[in-house]
Amino acid sequence: MTPSQHNASAGPADAGPATAAPPALALEALGLSKRYPGVRALAEVDLRVARGEVLGLVGENGAGKSTLLSILNGSVRPDSGSVRVLGRELRLGSPAESAALGVATVYQEQGLVPTLRVFENLFLGREAHFSTVGVLHRRSLVAAARETLDELGIDIDPTAHTGSLSFSERQLVEIAKAFALTAAFDTEPVILLDEPTSALTEPEVEMLLGNVRSWRDRASFVFVSHRLAHVLAVSDRIAALKDGELIADVPAAAVDEDRLHELIVGRKRDVEYYKEARQADEGEREAVLEVRGLSRPGAFADVSLTVGRGEILGVAGLAGCGKSEMARAIVGVEGYDAGEVVLEGRRLAPSSLSAAIRRGVGYVPAERRREGIIGEQTAAANLTLPLLDRLRGASRMLISARAVQALTATWMDRLDVRPPDPSALTATMSGGKQQKVVFAKWLARGVRLFVLDDPGRGLDVGAKEEIYGLLRDLCDEGVAILMVSDNLPEVIGLSHRIVVMRDGRLTAEIPAPADRKPDETDVVRHML
């Protein structure tokens, strides 16, 4: 549908000048409720999105945002309520019907098939639109994919294997897949964006937000993000959920970040969001981690750094600079070809995560659902996985159920995981709770070195504050922390020192004492 068609369908051209007709609704949800055993996920939620509107949706982890999106896209059937898309009643619990009416979702945890090429992922399930008498026109598919990517300003080869792309590139392909609905279906899409900017660099974020604004003449959006600045920058209205209830629906121009934070968390934002007052800036620290000349062709080259006891060393850099690969090599998830990693004066065996764990290393990966947890296992099973050698009973053969329950209860209470249900499957938990389980499994074992890759990714502001406070606690206990992050304010706010990577090499080391934090521009100029 072209912009002119969109405007023509919004109302009669000769409508009288006295009162303008209200905009047609792209999406209308009324009285949506959903309960799970022991949990009220949604309670009588009403939500409306006008055609061509961007509705920001905010709330803490567990507030009901994911459940609401899952109902709208048909993957979850509500206990009660109704949904209309462009005036047509949606048969609830039917993903196929939601897609046919133009509802598309971009999830924060990616759903692309890594073995397929980009163009195949873009139109997966819609191949019939490019077939004649059962014959698939591959050239037409590639051309349509290239056109979609070009219109969005995404510089990715449509014939590339999806598995070869970086996380941020795959995120952009997810977004392009949702936008491709405009070509695949003769309808205006309603695109549900669930944390679409969580893995993007700032230039990529600006490109995405610009595209969302420019596509409002042919699509409507629900934009879910914990990055409140992004929500404010792109939204026309903002709706806030808390404990499954809609607690606010306001024009974006009427609120700021502090007010949104207060709505979401129920209290005013902590002035010291990153707990800088608790940052102890000492002189020389005893080195816990020493990395000497670490290299792997195509990933990182001649990386040398140290992390002292009770220190947070932040690693900043654009996506693809090699910082995540370096972190994975340090903990033994991946290998390296030259150099060495030394922990408390003793060399760590390369390519051996198990050896690192035995030496007191903990690792929180960026993609927690894929690498940090086992979704089909309970919180208790996940939390105690690195501790099985310590939980065996007197026979040394069987795991002590009593010890598992006691340990899990202790750490779920310490990290304030609510509801504190050790038997809950981690796949059903919110992102914030999952991240706490990942943290708890290492803290319960005891760590000397904690390596974190984007620890705040996908967490709401309240959960982030808790994690940041926990990191300060660990520093007070003498734990050394190496933190890789795409969130530059997070790196600056939490770190004692910052090293910057570009094209696999360290380009700068920047002090970041609590009373003299560097500006973002001081860091960015070494990234480019």
Order of alpha helices (4+ residues) and beta strands (2+ residues): alpha-beta-beta-beta-alpha-beta-beta-alpha-beta-alpha-beta-beta-alpha-alpha-alpha-beta-alpha-beta-alpha-beta-beta-alpha-beta-beta-beta-alpha-beta-beta-alpha-beta-alpha-alpha-alpha-beta-alpha-beta-alpha-beta-beta-alpha
